[in-house]
Amino acid sequence: MPTIFDLFGYKIYFGSNEGNAPVHVHVSKGDPSPNATKIWVPASGMPVLEHNNSGIPKRDLLRIMKYIAANRADIYLEWHRFFER
């Protein structure tokens, strides 16, 4: 699972077999986890929380969502690099 960002102890990454799904990231504290939080990354607008299975505290989750929104272009670039090789 490729890690895109490390952000104050959280890993933001793609799942390895999800290239057919819309662009999204998984977030977990420390190493990637099957119970990771899932966030959709639309082409415009704010990211959308699918679920918070990893139980990220609300304050951290809001900071992560803002970071994802500000770095959407990099996420799209990395998504296409990874899944369209």
N, CA, C and O atoms as a CHARMM CRD file, in Angstrom:
* protein
*
  340
    1    1 MET  N      0.84600  -1.17200   0.00000 PROA 1      0.00000
    2    1 MET  CA     0.00000   0.00000   0.00000 PROA 1      0.00000
    3    1 MET  C      0.89400   1.24000   0.00000 PROA 1      0.00000
    4    1 MET  O      1.64400   1.46600   0.95000 PROA 1      0.00000
    5    2 PRO  N      0.81900   2.02000  -1.03600 PROA 2      0.00000
    6    2 PRO  CA     1.69800   3.19400  -1.10000 PROA 2      0.00000
    7    2 PRO  C      1.24100   4.31600  -0.17700 PROA 2      0.00000
    8    2 PRO  O      0.09100   4.75400  -0.22500 PROA 2      0.00000
    9    3 THR  N      2.16000   4.77000   0.65700 PROA 3      0.00000
   10    3 THR  CA     1.89000   5.90700   1.54000 PROA 3      0.00000
   11    3 THR  C      2.11600   7.19000   0.75900 PROA 3      0.00000
   12    3 THR  O      3.15500   7.36200   0.12100 PROA 3      0.00000
   13    4 ILE  N      1.15300   8.07700   0.80800 PROA 4      0.00000
   14    4 ILE  CA     1.25300   9.34700   0.10900 PROA 4      0.00000
   15    4 ILE  C      1.82500  10.41200   1.03900 PROA 4      0.00000
   16    4 ILE  O      2.73300  11.15400   0.66200 PROA 4      0.00000
   17    5 PHE  N      1.29000  10.48000   2.25000 PROA 5      0.00000
   18    5 PHE  CA     1.72600  11.47100   3.22500 PROA 5      0.00000
   19    5 PHE  C      1.84100  10.82600   4.60300 PROA 5      0.00000
   20    5 PHE  O      1.10500   9.89400   4.92900 PROA 5      0.00000
   21    6 ASP  N      2.76400  11.32800   5.39700 PROA 6      0.00000
   22    6 ASP  CA     2.81700  11.07000   6.83500 PROA 6      0.00000
   23    6 ASP  C      2.47100  12.39600   7.47400 PROA 6      0.00000
   24    6 ASP  O      3.14400  13.40000   7.23900 PROA 6      0.00000
   25    7 LEU  N      1.43100  12.40600   8.27700 PROA 7      0.00000
   26    7 LEU  CA     0.94600  13.65700   8.84000 PROA 7      0.00000
   27    7 LEU  C      0.70800  13.49600  10.33800 PROA 7      0.00000
   28    7 LEU  O     -0.22900  12.81300  10.75100 PROA 7      0.00000
   29    8 PHE  N      1.54100  14.11400  11.13800 PROA 8      0.00000
   30    8 PHE  CA     1.52200  14.03800  12.59500 PROA 8      0.00000
   31    8 PHE  C      1.14100  12.65900  13.12400 PROA 8      0.00000
   32    8 PHE  O      0.21100  12.51100  13.91600 PROA 8      0.00000
   33    9 GLY  N      1.88800  11.65000  12.66200 PROA 9      0.00000
   34    9 GLY  CA     1.71000  10.27900  13.15200 PROA 9      0.00000
   35    9 GLY  C      0.69600   9.44400  12.39300 PROA 9      0.00000
   36    9 GLY  O      0.55500   8.25300  12.67100 PROA 9      0.00000
   37   10 TYR  N     -0.01400  10.03300  11.44300 PROA 10     0.00000
   38   10 TYR  CA    -0.99100   9.30100  10.64300 PROA 10     0.00000
   39   10 TYR  C     -0.41300   9.03400   9.25500 PROA 10     0.00000
   40   10 TYR  O      0.27000   9.88300   8.68300 PROA 10     0.00000
   41   11 LYS  N     -0.68900   7.86800   8.73100 PROA 11     0.00000
   42   11 LYS  CA    -0.31100   7.54400   7.36300 PROA 11     0.00000
   43   11 LYS  C     -1.54200   7.72200   6.48700 PROA 11     0.00000
   44   11 LYS  O     -2.63000   7.25300   6.82100 PROA 11     0.00000
   45   12 ILE  N     -1.35500   8.41000   5.35600 PROA 12     0.00000
   46   12 ILE  CA    -2.41700   8.59200   4.37000 PROA 12     0.00000
   47   12 ILE  C     -1.95200   7.82300   3.14700 PROA 12     0.00000
   48   12 ILE  O     -0.89500   8.11200   2.58500 PROA 12     0.00000
   49   13 TYR  N     -2.74600   6.84100   2.73700 PROA 13     0.00000
   50   13 TYR  CA    -2.27900   5.91600   1.71100 PROA 13     0.00000
   51   13 TYR  C     -3.41900   5.39200   0.85500 PROA 13     0.00000
   52   13 TYR  O     -4.59400   5.57700   1.17000 PROA 13     0.00000
   53   14 PHE  N     -3.04100   4.72800  -0.24500 PROA 14     0.00000
   54   14 PHE  CA    -3.99900   4.03600  -1.11200 PROA 14     0.00000
   55   14 PHE  C     -3.98500   2.55600  -0.77800 PROA 14     0.00000
   56   14 PHE  O     -2.96600   2.01700  -0.34800 PROA 14     0.00000
   57   15 GLY  N     -5.12700   1.90000  -0.97900 PROA 15     0.00000
   58   15 GLY  CA    -5.15900   0.45100  -0.95900 PROA 15     0.00000
   59   15 GLY  C     -4.57300  -0.04100  -2.27700 PROA 15     0.00000
   60   15 GLY  O     -4.63000   0.67400  -3.27700 PROA 15     0.00000
   61   16 SER  N     -4.02200  -1.22300  -2.29900 PROA 16     0.00000
   62   16 SER  CA    -3.30800  -1.66900  -3.49600 PROA 16     0.00000
   63   16 SER  C     -4.20600  -2.17800  -4.61600 PROA 16     0.00000
   64   16 SER  O     -3.75700  -2.25000  -5.76000 PROA 16     0.00000
   65   17 ASN  N     -5.45000  -2.53300  -4.33400 PROA 17     0.00000
   66   17 ASN  CA    -6.33300  -3.09500  -5.36600 PROA 17     0.00000
   67   17 ASN  C     -7.60500  -2.27500  -5.54200 PROA 17     0.00000
   68   17 ASN  O     -8.69100  -2.84500  -5.64000 PROA 17     0.00000
   69   18 GLU  N     -7.49400  -0.96400  -5.58300 PROA 18     0.00000
   70   18 GLU  CA    -8.69000  -0.13000  -5.61700 PROA 18     0.00000
   71   18 GLU  C     -8.72200   0.84800  -6.77700 PROA 18     0.00000
   72   18 GLU  O     -9.40400   1.87000  -6.70100 PROA 18     0.00000
   73   19 GLY  N     -7.99900   0.55700  -7.84700 PROA 19     0.00000
   74   19 GLY  CA    -7.90800   1.46500  -8.96800 PROA 19     0.00000
   75   19 GLY  C     -9.20300   1.68600  -9.72400 PROA 19     0.00000
   76   19 GLY  O     -9.32800   2.67300 -10.44900 PROA 19     0.00000
   77   20 ASN  N    -10.17200   0.78900  -9.57200 PROA 20     0.00000
   78   20 ASN  CA   -11.46400   0.94900 -10.25700 PROA 20     0.00000
   79   20 ASN  C    -12.44700   1.81000  -9.47400 PROA 20     0.00000
   80   20 ASN  O    -13.48900   2.19900 -10.00200 PROA 20     0.00000
   81   21 ALA  N    -12.12900   2.10800  -8.23500 PROA 21     0.00000
   82   21 ALA  CA   -12.99700   2.94000  -7.39000 PROA 21     0.00000
   83   21 ALA  C    -12.67300   4.41400  -7.62900 PROA 21     0.00000
   84   21 ALA  O    -11.60500   4.73400  -8.15000 PROA 21     0.00000
   85   22 PRO  N    -13.57800   5.30700  -7.25400 PROA 22     0.00000
   86   22 PRO  CA   -13.23700   6.73900  -7.30700 PROA 22     0.00000
   87   22 PRO  C    -12.04400   7.03200  -6.39000 PROA 22     0.00000
   88   22 PRO  O    -11.73700   6.25100  -5.48900 PROA 22     0.00000
   89   23 VAL  N    -11.38900   8.14800  -6.62600 PROA 23     0.00000
   90   23 VAL  CA   -10.19600   8.50000  -5.85300 PROA 23     0.00000
   91   23 VAL  C    -10.55000   8.63000  -4.37000 PROA 23     0.00000
   92   23 VAL  O    -11.47900   9.34400  -3.99500 PROA 23     0.00000
   93   24 HSD  N     -9.79500   7.92900  -3.55100 PROA 24     0.00000
   94   24 HSD  CA    -9.98100   7.98800  -2.10000 PROA 24     0.00000
   95   24 HSD  C     -8.67700   7.58300  -1.41900 PROA 24     0.00000
   96   24 HSD  O     -7.78200   7.01100  -2.04200 PROA 24     0.00000
   97   25 VAL  N     -8.59300   7.89100  -0.13700 PROA 25     0.00000
   98   25 VAL  CA    -7.43000   7.52400   0.66300 PROA 25     0.00000
   99   25 VAL  C     -7.89300   6.81400   1.92100 PROA 25     0.00000
  100   25 VAL  O     -9.04800   6.91100   2.33600 PROA 25     0.00000
  101   26 HSD  N     -6.95000   6.10000   2.50900 PROA 26     0.00000
  102   26 HSD  CA    -7.15000   5.47200   3.80700 PROA 26     0.00000
  103   26 HSD  C     -6.20600   6.16100   4.77500 PROA 26     0.00000
  104   26 HSD  O     -5.11900   6.59800   4.39700 PROA 26     0.00000
  105   27 VAL  N     -6.62900   6.25400   6.02500 PROA 27     0.00000
  106   27 VAL  CA    -5.82100   6.92600   7.03700 PROA 27     0.00000
  107   27 VAL  C     -5.79000   6.05800   8.28600 PROA 27     0.00000
  108   27 VAL  O     -6.82500   5.58800   8.75900 PROA 27     0.00000
  109   28 SER  N     -4.58800   5.85400   8.81100 PROA 28     0.00000
  110   28 SER  CA    -4.46400   5.13300  10.07500 PROA 28     0.00000
  111   28 SER  C     -3.27500   5.66000  10.85400 PROA 28     0.00000
  112   28 SER  O     -2.31800   6.18400  10.28200 PROA 28     0.00000
  113   29 LYS  N     -3.34900   5.51600  12.14700 PROA 29     0.00000
  114   29 LYS  CA    -2.24300   5.92600  13.02700 PROA 29     0.00000
  115   29 LYS  C     -1.17500   4.85200  12.92500 PROA 29     0.00000
  116   29 LYS  O     -1.46000   3.66900  13.11600 PROA 29     0.00000
  117   30 GLY  N      0.05500   5.25600  12.62400 PROA 30     0.00000
  118   30 GLY  CA     1.12800   4.27000  12.48900 PROA 30     0.00000
  119   30 GLY  C      1.01500   3.52600  11.17200 PROA 30     0.00000
  120   30 GLY  O      0.81100   4.13600  10.12200 PROA 30     0.00000
  121   31 ASP  N      1.14600   2.22700  11.22700 PROA 31     0.00000
  122   31 ASP  CA     1.13800   1.40400  10.01200 PROA 31     0.00000
  123   31 ASP  C     -0.25800   1.27200   9.40400 PROA 31     0.00000
  124   31 ASP  O     -1.26000   1.37900  10.11100 PROA 31     0.00000
  125   32 PRO  N     -0.32100   1.03700   8.07900 PROA 32     0.00000
  126   32 PRO  CA    -1.61800   0.77600   7.43800 PROA 32     0.00000
  127   32 PRO  C     -2.36100  -0.35700   8.15000 PROA 32     0.00000
  128   32 PRO  O     -1.75100  -1.29500   8.66400 PROA 32     0.00000
  129   33 SER  N     -3.67100  -0.24900   8.16700 PROA 33     0.00000
  130   33 SER  CA    -4.50400  -1.18700   8.91700 PROA 33     0.00000
  131   33 SER  C     -5.76100  -1.53200   8.12900 PROA 33     0.00000
  132   33 SER  O     -6.26700  -0.69700   7.37900 PROA 33     0.00000
  133   34 PRO  N     -6.27500  -2.75900   8.28900 PROA 34     0.00000
  134   34 PRO  CA    -7.54700  -3.09400   7.62100 PROA 34     0.00000
  135   34 PRO  C     -8.73400  -2.30000   8.17400 PROA 34     0.00000
  136   34 PRO  O     -9.78700  -2.24400   7.53900 PROA 34     0.00000
  137   35 ASN  N     -8.57500  -1.69100   9.33900 PROA 35     0.00000
  138   35 ASN  CA    -9.64300  -0.88500   9.94700 PROA 35     0.00000
  139   35 ASN  C     -9.42500   0.60400   9.72800 PROA 35     0.00000
  140   35 ASN  O     -9.88600   1.42100  10.52500 PROA 35     0.00000
  141   36 ALA  N     -8.73600   0.96200   8.67100 PROA 36     0.00000
  142   36 ALA  CA    -8.39100   2.36000   8.43300 PROA 36     0.00000
  143   36 ALA  C     -9.62400   3.20000   8.10600 PROA 36     0.00000
  144   36 ALA  O    -10.61900   2.70500   7.57800 PROA 36     0.00000
  145   37 THR  N     -9.52500   4.46700   8.43300 PROA 37     0.00000
  146   37 THR  CA   -10.53100   5.44900   8.06300 PROA 37     0.00000
  147   37 THR  C    -10.46700   5.64500   6.54900 PROA 37     0.00000
  148   37 THR  O     -9.38200   5.62200   5.96800 PROA 37     0.00000
  149   38 LYS  N    -11.62200   5.83600   5.90700 PROA 38     0.00000
  150   38 LYS  CA   -11.67300   5.99800   4.44700 PROA 38     0.00000
  151   38 LYS  C    -12.25500   7.36100   4.10700 PROA 38     0.00000
  152   38 LYS  O    -13.29700   7.75900   4.62700 PROA 38     0.00000
  153   39 ILE  N    -11.54800   8.08100   3.20800 PROA 39     0.00000
  154   39 ILE  CA   -11.96600   9.42800   2.82600 PROA 39     0.00000
  155   39 ILE  C    -11.98100   9.53900   1.30800 PROA 39     0.00000
  156   39 ILE  O    -10.96700   9.30900   0.65000 PROA 39     0.00000
  157   40 TRP  N    -13.13900   9.89400   0.75600 PROA 40     0.00000
  158   40 TRP  CA   -13.26300  10.12700  -0.68400 PROA 40     0.00000
  159   40 TRP  C    -12.65100  11.48400  -1.01200 PROA 40     0.00000
  160   40 TRP  O    -12.76400  12.43000  -0.23300 PROA 40     0.00000
  161   41 VAL  N    -12.00200  11.57000  -2.17200 PROA 41     0.00000
  162   41 VAL  CA   -11.35500  12.81800  -2.58300 PROA 41     0.00000
  163   41 VAL  C    -11.97800  13.25400  -3.91400 PROA 41     0.00000
  164   41 VAL  O    -11.49100  12.88300  -4.98200 PROA 41     0.00000
  165   42 PRO  N    -13.05700  14.04600  -3.84400 PROA 42     0.00000
  166   42 PRO  CA   -13.70600  14.49400  -5.08700 PROA 42     0.00000
  167   42 PRO  C    -12.81600  15.48900  -5.83500 PROA 42     0.00000
  168   42 PRO  O    -11.92500  16.10400  -5.25000 PROA 42     0.00000
  169   43 ALA  N    -13.06900  15.63600  -7.11800 PROA 43     0.00000
  170   43 ALA  CA   -12.27200  16.54400  -7.94600 PROA 43     0.00000
  171   43 ALA  C    -12.40700  17.99500  -7.48800 PROA 43     0.00000
  172   43 ALA  O    -11.48600  18.79300  -7.66700 PROA 43     0.00000
  173   44 SER  N    -13.54500  18.33400  -6.90300 PROA 44     0.00000
  174   44 SER  CA   -13.73100  19.68100  -6.35800 PROA 44     0.00000
  175   44 SER  C    -14.51200  19.56500  -5.05500 PROA 44     0.00000
  176   44 SER  O    -15.18500  18.56500  -4.80700 PROA 44     0.00000
  177   45 GLY  N    -14.41600  20.57600  -4.24900 PROA 45     0.00000
  178   45 GLY  CA   -15.11700  20.55400  -2.97000 PROA 45     0.00000
  179   45 GLY  C    -14.28900  19.85600  -1.90000 PROA 45     0.00000
  180   45 GLY  O    -13.15800  19.43500  -2.14100 PROA 45     0.00000
  181   46 MET  N    -14.86400  19.74700  -0.74500 PROA 46     0.00000
  182   46 MET  CA   -14.17300  19.14300   0.39300 PROA 46     0.00000
  183   46 MET  C    -14.18000  17.62200   0.29900 PROA 46     0.00000
  184   46 MET  O    -15.09900  17.03800  -0.27400 PROA 46     0.00000
  185   47 PRO  N    -13.15800  16.97800   0.86000 PROA 47     0.00000
  186   47 PRO  CA   -13.16300  15.51800   0.96000 PROA 47     0.00000
  187   47 PRO  C    -14.37700  15.05500   1.76000 PROA 47     0.00000
  188   47 PRO  O    -14.93100  15.80500   2.56400 PROA 47     0.00000
  189   48 VAL  N    -14.78000  13.80500   1.52500 PROA 48     0.00000
  190   48 VAL  CA   -15.97800  13.25900   2.16900 PROA 48     0.00000
  191   48 VAL  C    -15.57900  12.03400   2.98600 PROA 48     0.00000
  192   48 VAL  O    -14.99000  11.08900   2.46100 PROA 48     0.00000
  193   49 LEU  N    -15.90500  12.06200   4.26300 PROA 49     0.00000
  194   49 LEU  CA   -15.61000  10.93400   5.13900 PROA 49     0.00000
  195   49 LEU  C    -16.56900   9.79200   4.84200 PROA 49     0.00000
  196   49 LEU  O    -17.78300   9.94300   4.98300 PROA 49     0.00000
  197   50 GLU  N    -16.03000   8.65400   4.43400 PROA 50     0.00000
  198   50 GLU  CA   -16.84500   7.44200   4.22100 PROA 50     0.00000
  199   50 GLU  C    -17.10600   6.78100   5.56600 PROA 50     0.00000
  200   50 GLU  O    -18.24900   6.47500   5.90300 PROA 50     0.00000
  201   51 HSD  N    -16.04000   6.56200   6.33300 PROA 51     0.00000
  202   51 HSD  CA   -16.17500   6.02000   7.68300 PROA 51     0.00000
  203   51 HSD  C    -14.89500   6.29700   8.46600 PROA 51     0.00000
  204   51 HSD  O    -13.82400   6.50000   7.89400 PROA 51     0.00000
  205   52 ASN  N    -15.03400   6.29900   9.76700 PROA 52     0.00000
  206   52 ASN  CA   -13.89800   6.51900  10.66500 PROA 52     0.00000
  207   52 ASN  C    -13.67500   5.26100  11.49500 PROA 52     0.00000
  208   52 ASN  O    -13.70600   5.31200  12.72500 PROA 52     0.00000
  209   53 ASN  N    -13.45200   4.13900  10.82700 PROA 53     0.00000
  210   53 ASN  CA   -13.28800   2.86100  11.52000 PROA 53     0.00000
  211   53 ASN  C    -12.08600   2.82700  12.44900 PROA 53     0.00000
  212   53 ASN  O    -12.07200   2.06200  13.41300 PROA 53     0.00000
  213   54 SER  N    -11.08200   3.64100  12.17200 PROA 54     0.00000
  214   54 SER  CA    -9.90100   3.62200  13.03400 PROA 54     0.00000
  215   54 SER  C    -10.04400   4.54700  14.23900 PROA 54     0.00000
  216   54 SER  O     -9.14300   4.61700  15.07400 PROA 54     0.00000
  217   55 GLY  N    -11.16000   5.25100  14.33700 PROA 55     0.00000
  218   55 GLY  CA   -11.43900   6.06800  15.51900 PROA 55     0.00000
  219   55 GLY  C    -10.53500   7.27300  15.68100 PROA 55     0.00000
  220   55 GLY  O    -10.13600   7.60100  16.79800 PROA 55     0.00000
  221   56 ILE  N    -10.20700   7.93500  14.58500 PROA 56     0.00000
  222   56 ILE  CA    -9.37600   9.13600  14.66300 PROA 56     0.00000
  223   56 ILE  C    -10.16700  10.21600  15.41300 PROA 56     0.00000
  224   56 ILE  O    -11.32900  10.46600  15.09300 PROA 56     0.00000
  225   57 PRO  N     -9.54300  10.85200  16.40800 PROA 57     0.00000
  226   57 PRO  CA   -10.24900  11.91100  17.13700 PROA 57     0.00000
  227   57 PRO  C    -10.69400  13.03000  16.18000 PROA 57     0.00000
  228   57 PRO  O    -10.02500  13.32800  15.19000 PROA 57     0.00000
  229   58 LYS  N    -11.83800  13.63400  16.50800 PROA 58     0.00000
  230   58 LYS  CA   -12.44900  14.62900  15.63200 PROA 58     0.00000
  231   58 LYS  C    -11.49200  15.75700  15.26100 PROA 58     0.00000
  232   58 LYS  O    -11.44400  16.16800  14.10200 PROA 58     0.00000
  233   59 ARG  N    -10.74400  16.25300  16.21100 PROA 59     0.00000
  234   59 ARG  CA    -9.81800  17.36800  15.93600 PROA 59     0.00000
  235   59 ARG  C     -8.76800  16.95600  14.89700 PROA 59     0.00000
  236   59 ARG  O     -8.49800  17.69800  13.95200 PROA 59     0.00000
  237   60 ASP  N     -8.18600  15.78300  15.07700 PROA 60     0.00000
  238   60 ASP  CA    -7.19600  15.28500  14.12100 PROA 60     0.00000
  239   60 ASP  C     -7.83800  15.02800  12.76400 PROA 60     0.00000
  240   60 ASP  O     -7.24600  15.32700  11.72700 PROA 60     0.00000
  241   61 LEU  N     -9.03400  14.48000  12.77000 PROA 61     0.00000
  242   61 LEU  CA    -9.72800  14.17100  11.52300 PROA 61     0.00000
  243   61 LEU  C     -9.99900  15.44200  10.72000 PROA 61     0.00000
  244   61 LEU  O     -9.83400  15.44900   9.50000 PROA 61     0.00000
  245   62 LEU  N    -10.40800  16.50500  11.38500 PROA 62     0.00000
  246   62 LEU  CA   -10.63800  17.77800  10.68800 PROA 62     0.00000
  247   62 LEU  C     -9.34500  18.32000  10.07900 PROA 62     0.00000
  248   62 LEU  O     -9.35600  18.83600   8.96200 PROA 62     0.00000
  249   63 ARG  N     -8.24300  18.20700  10.80000 PROA 63     0.00000
  250   63 ARG  CA    -6.94900  18.64800  10.27300 PROA 63     0.00000
  251   63 ARG  C     -6.53400  17.81000   9.06900 PROA 63     0.00000
  252   63 ARG  O     -6.00500  18.34000   8.09100 PROA 63     0.00000
  253   64 ILE  N     -6.77000  16.52100   9.13800 PROA 64     0.00000
  254   64 ILE  CA    -6.44100  15.61500   8.03000 PROA 64     0.00000
  255   64 ILE  C     -7.29300  15.95000   6.80700 PROA 64     0.00000
  256   64 ILE  O     -6.78400  16.00100   5.68700 PROA 64     0.00000
  257   65 MET  N     -8.57600  16.17500   7.01800 PROA 65     0.00000
  258   65 MET  CA    -9.48300  16.50000   5.90500 PROA 65     0.00000
  259   65 MET  C     -9.04500  17.80500   5.22300 PROA 65     0.00000
  260   65 MET  O     -9.04600  17.88900   3.99500 PROA 65     0.00000
  261   66 LYS  N     -8.67400  18.81000   6.00400 PROA 66     0.00000
  262   66 LYS  CA    -8.19700  20.06700   5.42600 PROA 66     0.00000
  263   66 LYS  C     -6.90300  19.85700   4.64300 PROA 66     0.00000
  264   66 LYS  O     -6.71800  20.43400   3.57100 PROA 66     0.00000
  265   67 TYR  N     -6.02100  19.03900   5.17600 PROA 67     0.00000
  266   67 TYR  CA    -4.76000  18.75000   4.49900 PROA 67     0.00000
  267   67 TYR  C     -5.01800  18.03600   3.16500 PROA 67     0.00000
  268   67 TYR  O     -4.40100  18.36000   2.15000 PROA 67     0.00000
  269   68 ILE  N     -5.92100  17.07800   3.17900 PROA 68     0.00000
  270   68 ILE  CA    -6.27200  16.35900   1.95000 PROA 68     0.00000
  271   68 ILE  C     -6.85800  17.32900   0.92600 PROA 68     0.00000
  272   68 ILE  O     -6.50900  17.26500  -0.25200 PROA 68     0.00000
  273   69 ALA  N     -7.73600  18.21700   1.35800 PROA 69     0.00000
  274   69 ALA  CA    -8.33100  19.19500   0.44400 PROA 69     0.00000
  275   69 ALA  C     -7.25200  20.09400  -0.17000 PROA 69     0.00000
  276   69 ALA  O     -7.29100  20.38700  -1.36500 PROA 69     0.00000
  277   70 ALA  N     -6.30600  20.52100   0.63600 PROA 70     0.00000
  278   70 ALA  CA    -5.25100  21.41600   0.15400 PROA 70     0.00000
  279   70 ALA  C     -4.26300  20.70300  -0.76900 PROA 70     0.00000
  280   70 ALA  O     -3.57200  21.35100  -1.55500 PROA 70     0.00000
  281   71 ASN  N     -4.19200  19.37200  -0.67900 PROA 71     0.00000
  282   71 ASN  CA    -3.23400  18.59200  -1.46300 PROA 71     0.00000
  283   71 ASN  C     -3.91500  17.65800  -2.46300 PROA 71     0.00000
  284   71 ASN  O     -3.33300  16.66300  -2.89700 PROA 71     0.00000
  285   72 ARG  N     -5.14500  17.99000  -2.81800 PROA 72     0.00000
  286   72 ARG  CA    -5.94100  17.16100  -3.73000 PROA 72     0.00000
  287   72 ARG  C     -5.20000  16.88800  -5.04700 PROA 72     0.00000
  288   72 ARG  O     -5.21800  15.75700  -5.53300 PROA 72     0.00000
  289   73 ALA  N     -4.55800  17.89300  -5.62400 PROA 73     0.00000
  290   73 ALA  CA    -3.86900  17.72400  -6.91200 PROA 73     0.00000
  291   73 ALA  C     -2.76500  16.67000  -6.80100 PROA 73     0.00000
  292   73 ALA  O     -2.60000  15.84400  -7.69800 PROA 73     0.00000
  293   74 ASP  N     -2.01400  16.70100  -5.70300 PROA 74     0.00000
  294   74 ASP  CA    -0.96200  15.70300  -5.50800 PROA 74     0.00000
  295   74 ASP  C     -1.54200  14.30700  -5.33000 PROA 74     0.00000
  296   74 ASP  O     -0.97600  13.32600  -5.81300 PROA 74     0.00000
  297   75 ILE  N     -2.67300  14.22000  -4.63700 PROA 75     0.00000
  298   75 ILE  CA    -3.32300  12.92000  -4.44600 PROA 75     0.00000
  299   75 ILE  C     -3.77700  12.36100  -5.78500 PROA 75     0.00000
  300   75 ILE  O     -3.57400  11.17800  -6.05700 PROA 75     0.00000
  301   76 TYR  N     -4.38800  13.18900  -6.62700 PROA 76     0.00000
  302   76 TYR  CA    -4.83000  12.73600  -7.95200 PROA 76     0.00000
  303   76 TYR  C     -3.64800  12.29500  -8.80700 PROA 76     0.00000
  304   76 TYR  O     -3.72100  11.28100  -9.50000 PROA 76     0.00000
  305   77 LEU  N     -2.57100  13.05000  -8.75600 PROA 77     0.00000
  306   77 LEU  CA    -1.38100  12.69800  -9.52500 PROA 77     0.00000
  307   77 LEU  C     -0.83600  11.34500  -9.07800 PROA 77     0.00000
  308   77 LEU  O     -0.54500  10.48500  -9.90900 PROA 77     0.00000
  309   78 GLU  N     -0.69900  11.15800  -7.78100 PROA 78     0.00000
  310   78 GLU  CA    -0.18800   9.89000  -7.26000 PROA 78     0.00000
  311   78 GLU  C     -1.14200   8.73100  -7.55200 PROA 78     0.00000
  312   78 GLU  O     -0.69100   7.62600  -7.85400 PROA 78     0.00000
  313   79 TRP  N     -2.44800   8.96700  -7.46700 PROA 79     0.00000
  314   79 TRP  CA    -3.44700   7.92800  -7.76300 PROA 79     0.00000
  315   79 TRP  C     -3.25300   7.41800  -9.19400 PROA 79     0.00000
  316   79 TRP  O     -3.19300   6.21300  -9.43600 PROA 79     0.00000
  317   80 HSD  N     -3.15800   8.35100 -10.12400 PROA 80     0.00000
  318   80 HSD  CA    -3.01300   7.96400 -11.52600 PROA 80     0.00000
  319   80 HSD  C     -1.65800   7.32200 -11.79700 PROA 80     0.00000
  320   80 HSD  O     -1.57100   6.39000 -12.59600 PROA 80     0.00000
  321   81 ARG  N     -0.62200   7.79000 -11.16000 PROA 81     0.00000
  322   81 ARG  CA     0.69300   7.15200 -11.30000 PROA 81     0.00000
  323   81 ARG  C      0.65400   5.71000 -10.80800 PROA 81     0.00000
  324   81 ARG  O      1.18400   4.80900 -11.45900 PROA 81     0.00000
  325   82 PHE  N      0.02800   5.49900  -9.66400 PROA 82     0.00000
  326   82 PHE  CA     0.02400   4.16900  -9.06000 PROA 82     0.00000
  327   82 PHE  C     -0.88200   3.19000  -9.80900 PROA 82     0.00000
  328   82 PHE  O     -0.47900   2.06400 -10.09900 PROA 82     0.00000
  329   83 PHE  N     -2.09900   3.61900 -10.11900 PROA 83     0.00000
  330   83 PHE  CA    -3.06300   2.67700 -10.67800 PROA 83     0.00000
  331   83 PHE  C     -3.02800   2.56900 -12.21400 PROA 83     0.00000
  332   83 PHE  O     -3.61700   1.64800 -12.78000 PROA 83     0.00000
  333   84 GLU  N     -2.35700   3.48200 -12.87000 PROA 84     0.00000
  334   84 GLU  CA    -2.32300   3.43300 -14.33500 PROA 84     0.00000
  335   84 GLU  C     -0.94400   3.10300 -14.87400 PROA 84     0.00000
  336   84 GLU  O     -0.60500   3.50200 -15.98800 PROA 84     0.00000
  337   85 ARG  N     -0.15500   2.39300 -14.11300 PROA 85     0.00000
  338   85 ARG  CA     1.18400   2.05400 -14.59600 PROA 85     0.00000
  339   85 ARG  C      1.16100   0.93800 -15.59200 PROA 85     0.00000
  340   85 ARG  O      2.21100   0.53500 -16.09200 PROA 85     0.00000
